[in-house]
Structure formats: structure tokens, C-alpha cells
Amino acid sequence: MTYDYKKGKERVEEILDNEITIPDSNIPTDEKFTFKNGYYSWVTAIFVDVRDSSKLFSKKGLENKKKTAKLIRAFTSEIIEILRETENFKEIGIRGDCVYAIYNTPYKSDILDCATKTICVNTYLKMLNKVLHGRGEEVFKAGIGMSTAQELVIKAGRSHTNINSKVWIGEAVTRASNLSSLGEKEFDDRLVFSKASYTNFIEGLKKGNADTSSQKVEGWFTEFKDEDGNICYHANVINKEFNHWIEFEM
């Protein structure tokens, strides 16, 4: 064993003794992060999680695996395209069968923009499933979770190496992931929002749908409590223009 555990203990002690500088500000670019600072800011996370992925991934035979590879690429590529269309995203990627994105959202307009992205993803999945159905393929089921909270963001890993990453300490990322596991599983709806997300985007969503009564816009969402007693909302809101194209022109 070549690991120098004595030096390792010294490094651990040094990390634990360090004072962390934590300004309350917007999350900066990656190069501003060090192993001795962190940033505390409002963030919003979105997770898009495939249902029954173990069944999809475990199909036997090379041809089935190639077909699955195409399905997963189709699923992930366009969702990433939708989620990345903003300067506010600070991290975006794929975890197994899940596409996720994390955004700096200091203003309500930023949170509304994130909600709009989830609605676009929901509508895209309708398009994708129509394409798959037309090809005789199995359609996707997925949950789309979104949560907003103040997070402490730090750089973690091993200094002086390229093995490091940002770590989000708070509930936005964890809750978005948990909420995504409920869509098209606990409910028929795909979209699931935390209360903090909902209360910060609902007024903007009403204004953006001025031709629809406020009560009807609120009626798109159903309130419920998750297993921890937190108030959340599920919905099946879609982009009207996008959906019209799917239904009548695609």
C-alpha cells in the first residue's frame, strides 16, 4: 500500500482547522473557487429522472443494448439542450439515468425561467414519446423535480490534482432529486415542485398567461405533502405553442 496515512491525517487536520471564507453572493465561475472558500447563494436545481430504467438497461443482447443506447442519447441530448439555454446554470450533467442542472437564481425571474424550462422538458417528452410510438418503440416515463433554496457551494476533492468538483450543501439539489422520483410514479403528472420554487414562480407564470384566469393557472398545480411533511406541488403543464406543433404539425 503506497497511501501515506500519516500525511493523510495531517491533511485532514489542516482542512478541519482551516477557516472557510463564505461571501453571501452570486455563485462565480469555477476558477474563483478554491479549497479554502465557498459561496452562499439562492440556487434552483432541476432533475429529470427516467422511470423503470433498470428494466431498460438490463435488456439482454447486443441489438437491444444498441437500441437502448439510442433511446438514452435521444432522451438526454435534447433535455440538456433545453436546460443549458441560460447563463445562470452553474452545473449540468448526467447521473446514471438522470439529467440534472443547477442554477444561480437570486431573483424570482430566474426561478420562473427554471420553471419554464421544466415545462418545456415536459412537452419535449410528449414529442419524444410520439416519435417513439410511431417507430414501434417503448415510450419513456419520467419525473421532473425542481427545488429552490439557499445553498453553500464549495470545491471538494484533492488539491493540486484535477480530481475535484463543486459540492452543493443544502436542500435544493437533494429535494429536486427526491421530487423527480415521484413524477409518473406517485402521480400521473411528471412535474413536481418544492414550495419555495412554486411560490417564487407562480405570479410570473400568471402574468405570462394573461389570457388565462389566475385561478385557472393556480389550478394547474395540485398541492400535497411529501414523506417528510413538506408542502409540494405536482402538475402536467405544457408549452402551448410547442404542444400545438406536436398535435397538428409534427
Backbone torsions as a table, in degrees:
resi	resn	phi	psi	omega
1	MET	NA	126.0	-176.3
2	THR	-98.0	-8.6	-179.6
3	TYR	-64.5	123.8	-180.0
4	ASP	-86.9	93.0	-174.2
5	TYR	-70.0	-24.9	177.2
6	LYS	-68.8	-44.5	174.6
7	LYS	-64.7	-35.8	178.5
8	GLY	-59.8	-43.5	178.3
9	LYS	-62.2	-40.4	178.9
10	GLU	-61.5	-42.0	-179.7
11	ARG	-65.8	-40.9	178.6
12	VAL	-61.9	-44.9	179.0
13	GLU	-60.9	-40.7	180.0
14	GLU	-63.1	-44.0	179.3
15	ILE	-62.4	-45.1	-177.3
16	LEU	-68.1	-27.7	-179.8
17	ASP	-86.3	-16.1	-178.0
18	ASN	-66.5	141.3	168.9
19	GLU	-84.7	133.0	-179.9
20	ILE	-98.3	126.3	175.8
21	THR	-83.6	121.5	-175.8
22	ILE	-130.8	89.2	174.2
23	PRO	-73.2	145.5	176.9
24	ASP	-89.8	91.7	-172.7
25	SER	-155.0	177.6	175.9
26	ASN	-63.8	151.2	-179.1
27	ILE	-74.8	125.3	-175.5
28	PRO	-85.3	-173.9	174.9
29	THR	-69.1	161.1	-174.3
30	ASP	-56.8	-36.0	-175.3
31	GLU	-66.9	-15.8	177.9
32	LYS	-80.0	-15.8	-180.0
33	PHE	-79.2	137.4	172.0
34	THR	-127.0	179.1	177.2
35	PHE	-84.3	7.2	179.9
36	LYS	-124.8	7.5	177.6
37	ASN	-129.8	-179.9	176.4
38	GLY	-165.6	168.0	-178.3
39	TYR	-133.4	138.3	-177.3
40	TYR	-114.0	116.6	-172.9
41	SER	-156.5	163.9	174.5
42	TRP	-76.9	127.8	178.1
43	VAL	-131.5	157.1	174.8
44	THR	-128.5	133.7	179.3
45	ALA	-116.2	143.4	175.8
46	ILE	-125.7	130.0	175.5
47	PHE	-124.2	134.4	176.0
48	VAL	-119.2	112.5	-168.4
49	ASP	-117.3	125.5	179.9
50	VAL	-74.6	135.8	174.4
51	ARG	-83.0	147.5	175.4
52	ASP	54.6	37.5	-177.0
53	SER	-67.9	-31.1	-179.7
54	SER	-61.2	-37.3	177.1
55	LYS	-66.0	-40.7	-179.7
56	LEU	-66.4	-44.6	-175.6
57	PHE	-76.1	-21.0	-173.5
58	SER	-93.3	5.2	179.0
59	LYS	-62.7	135.9	-175.5
60	LYS	-88.0	157.2	177.5
61	GLY	94.9	140.0	-177.0
62	LEU	-62.1	-40.8	-178.5
63	GLU	-63.3	-40.9	177.0
64	ASN	-65.0	-38.3	179.4
65	LYS	-68.1	-37.2	176.6
66	LYS	-65.3	-39.1	178.0
67	LYS	-65.0	-42.0	177.4
68	THR	-61.9	-40.0	179.3
69	ALA	-59.4	-42.2	178.7
70	LYS	-65.4	-41.0	179.5
71	LEU	-62.6	-45.2	-178.8
72	ILE	-66.5	-38.7	177.1
73	ARG	-63.9	-42.1	178.8
74	ALA	-63.4	-41.9	-179.5
75	PHE	-64.0	-49.3	-172.6
76	THR	-77.7	-38.5	-171.2
77	SER	-63.5	-46.7	-177.2
78	GLU	-75.4	-31.3	175.8
79	ILE	-65.3	-42.1	175.5
80	ILE	-61.7	-39.5	178.2
81	GLU	-59.7	-41.6	178.5
82	ILE	-67.9	-46.2	-173.3
83	LEU	-71.6	-24.6	-174.5
84	ARG	-87.8	-4.1	-174.6
85	GLU	-79.1	62.4	175.0
86	THR	-168.9	154.5	176.8
87	GLU	-83.1	-8.5	-173.9
88	ASN	-82.8	-12.9	-176.3
89	PHE	-73.8	137.6	-177.5
90	LYS	-110.0	-17.6	176.2
91	GLU	-158.5	139.6	178.7
92	ILE	-149.4	139.6	-177.7
93	GLY	-178.6	-165.1	-177.2
94	ILE	-128.7	130.2	173.2
95	ARG	-119.1	100.6	-178.8
96	GLY	61.5	-111.6	-178.8
97	ASP	-101.4	18.4	-173.1
98	CYS	-124.7	133.1	172.2
99	VAL	-99.4	134.9	-178.7
100	TYR	-137.7	158.2	174.6
101	ALA	-148.3	144.6	179.8
102	ILE	-126.4	132.0	-172.8
103	TYR	-123.9	148.4	168.8
104	ASN	-82.5	117.6	-173.5
105	THR	-131.0	71.9	-179.3
106	PRO	-73.8	-16.9	-176.9
107	TYR	-120.7	154.6	178.9
108	LYS	-59.9	-34.2	179.4
109	SER	-63.0	-32.3	177.6
110	ASP	-68.7	-39.4	-180.0
111	ILE	-69.5	-38.4	175.3
112	LEU	-61.2	-40.9	178.4
113	ASP	-60.6	-40.4	177.3
114	CYS	-64.4	-42.8	178.5
115	ALA	-61.6	-39.9	178.0
116	THR	-61.8	-36.3	177.8
117	LYS	-65.9	-40.9	178.4
118	THR	-63.0	-37.2	178.6
119	ILE	-66.5	-39.2	177.6
120	CYS	-65.5	-42.2	177.3
121	VAL	-61.6	-42.5	178.6
122	ASN	-59.0	-41.8	179.6
123	THR	-71.0	-38.8	177.0
124	TYR	-58.5	-42.0	179.8
125	LEU	-62.1	-32.5	174.4
126	LYS	-64.5	-42.3	177.9
127	MET	-63.9	-47.1	-179.1
128	LEU	-59.3	-44.2	-178.8
129	ASN	-66.7	-32.5	176.6
130	LYS	-67.3	-40.1	176.8
131	VAL	-63.6	-46.1	-179.0
132	LEU	-64.1	-41.8	179.1
133	HIS	-61.4	-40.1	179.3
134	GLY	-66.1	-22.1	178.5
135	ARG	-97.1	4.0	-179.8
136	GLY	75.4	19.8	-179.7
137	GLU	-96.7	161.5	174.7
138	GLU	-68.7	142.4	179.7
139	VAL	-88.3	162.1	179.8
140	PHE	-89.6	142.5	162.8
141	LYS	-113.7	143.3	-176.8
142	ALA	-155.4	156.6	172.3
143	GLY	-113.4	141.6	179.7
144	ILE	-121.2	109.4	-178.5
145	GLY	-108.1	142.0	178.5
146	MET	-138.6	134.0	-179.9
147	SER	-143.9	147.3	-178.6
148	THR	-126.4	136.0	177.9
149	ALA	-167.2	167.5	171.4
150	GLN	-81.7	129.7	-176.9
151	GLU	-124.7	147.8	167.5
152	LEU	-95.3	123.9	-177.4
153	VAL	-112.3	125.3	179.2
154	ILE	-129.1	163.4	172.7
155	LYS	-96.2	127.6	-178.7
156	ALA	-131.3	156.3	-178.3
157	GLY	140.3	-142.0	179.6
158	ARG	-119.4	119.5	179.0
159	SER	-63.5	153.5	-179.3
160	HIS	67.0	18.3	172.2
161	THR	-133.5	172.2	175.5
162	ASN	-94.1	11.3	-178.5
163	ILE	-97.4	87.8	179.6
164	ASN	-157.9	164.8	-178.5
165	SER	-161.9	162.1	174.0
166	LYS	-77.4	142.7	175.1
167	VAL	-120.1	131.8	-175.8
168	TRP	-103.3	112.4	-175.6
169	ILE	-104.2	108.6	-176.6
170	GLY	159.2	-162.7	-174.3
171	GLU	-109.2	-9.0	-176.0
172	ALA	-61.2	-50.5	-176.2
173	VAL	-68.9	-46.8	-179.1
174	THR	-61.7	-44.7	-177.4
175	ARG	-69.8	-37.8	177.4
176	ALA	-60.2	-42.1	177.4
177	SER	-62.3	-46.0	179.9
178	ASN	-64.6	-40.2	-179.3
179	LEU	-67.2	-33.9	179.9
180	SER	-65.1	-23.5	179.9
181	SER	-75.4	-8.7	-177.9
182	LEU	-93.8	-29.1	-176.4
183	GLY	-63.6	138.0	-177.4
184	GLU	51.6	31.4	175.6
185	LYS	-138.6	-66.5	174.5
186	GLU	-78.4	-24.6	179.3
187	PHE	-133.3	161.4	172.0
188	ASP	-71.8	-27.5	-179.7
189	ASP	-69.3	148.7	175.6
190	ARG	-88.5	-36.4	-171.4
191	LEU	-82.9	130.9	177.3
192	VAL	-137.6	126.0	-174.5
193	PHE	-121.2	145.8	171.1
194	SER	-74.4	161.7	179.9
195	LYS	-62.4	-40.7	-179.1
196	ALA	-61.6	-39.7	176.6
197	SER	-64.9	-51.2	-175.3
198	TYR	-58.3	-48.7	-175.7
199	THR	-66.8	-22.2	-179.7
200	ASN	-91.2	-16.3	179.4
201	PHE	-111.7	-14.3	-170.4
202	ILE	-63.9	-40.0	-180.0
203	GLU	-66.2	-41.0	177.3
204	GLY	-64.5	-36.8	178.3
205	LEU	-66.4	-37.0	176.5
206	LYS	-62.8	-45.7	-179.5
207	LYS	-64.2	-35.0	179.1
208	GLY	-74.3	-12.3	177.0
209	ASN	-123.3	55.1	-174.8
210	ALA	-62.3	-22.0	179.5
211	ASP	-81.5	-2.0	179.3
212	THR	-116.8	139.8	-179.3
213	SER	-63.3	148.8	-179.5
214	SER	-59.2	-39.5	-179.4
215	GLN	-63.6	-37.6	179.8
216	LYS	-68.1	-38.9	178.1
217	VAL	-62.0	-45.5	177.7
218	GLU	-63.9	-30.6	179.7
219	GLY	-70.7	-11.4	175.7
220	TRP	-69.8	-17.9	-173.7
221	PHE	-112.6	139.0	177.9
222	THR	-113.1	123.4	-179.3
223	GLU	-79.6	142.3	174.5
224	PHE	-153.6	170.6	175.2
225	LYS	-112.2	134.5	177.9
226	ASP	-78.5	-177.0	-174.8
227	GLU	-66.1	-16.7	176.9
228	ASP	-96.3	4.8	178.9
229	GLY	84.6	8.2	178.8
230	ASN	-80.4	137.7	176.5
231	ILE	-73.7	131.1	179.6
232	CYS	-138.8	176.4	-178.5
233	TYR	-139.9	135.6	172.5
234	HIS	-116.7	153.7	-173.6
235	ALA	-160.5	169.2	175.3
236	ASN	-134.5	48.9	-177.9
237	VAL	-74.5	140.2	179.2
238	ILE	-129.6	161.9	177.4
239	ASN	-79.7	119.9	-171.9
240	LYS	-61.2	-48.0	-178.1
241	GLU	-65.7	-45.3	178.7
242	PHE	-60.3	-45.3	-177.8
243	ASN	-65.7	-37.2	178.4
244	HIS	-61.3	-41.3	178.5
245	TRP	-62.9	-42.9	179.4
246	ILE	-61.1	-44.4	-174.0
247	GLU	-73.4	-38.9	-168.0
248	PHE	-119.9	-13.4	-174.8
249	GLU	-123.9	-24.8	-172.5
250	MET	-63.9	NA	NA
